């Protein structure tokens, strides 16, 4: 009979819930910040968005991939450090706030057309990127909490090495998701 891992059942579900809730709160915070800006700031930022939209060109795959990979790397590195939860959390929160802010500013700038613009310019790649960031953030928290589990010196060392290998494999999987998201953005906005 297979032994069930009850630690993951309770702690894992709690980690996933907290990570998803924090991402949602970050997106909402970014949207609220965009809507609470003063009229002058909104007008100036709206003008900059319209100017940027007129001269918009897609970037190379490498530039777009690196833009998204930076967040992934910072979140992943946080899973290795004792205070890494703070580092990972800040990068994760920054990404969610910027996503909410950008979406809300497009809607403020273009009105109802902004909804369509957001759906066409921000949503497609983020359908892959958001799960990738949620996945790596949950992994970082889980592995940060589980590094020192094991019995005995040899068991502890072997178990720790196994967990480090798993964590690196999960990071590689998240890189693949980030590459797919970057590929979608480059395909939608070619040079």
Secondary structure, 3 states (H helix, E strand, C coil): CCCCCHHHHHHHHHHHHHHHHHHHHHHHHHHHHHHHCCHHHHHHHHHHHHHHHHCCCCCCHHHHHHHHHHHHHHHHHHCCCCCHHHHHHHHHHHHHHHHHHHHHHHHHHHCHHHHHHHHHHHHHHHHHHHHHHHHHHHHHHHHHHHCCCCCHHHHHHHHHHHHHHHHHHHHHHHHHHHHHHHHHHHHHCCC
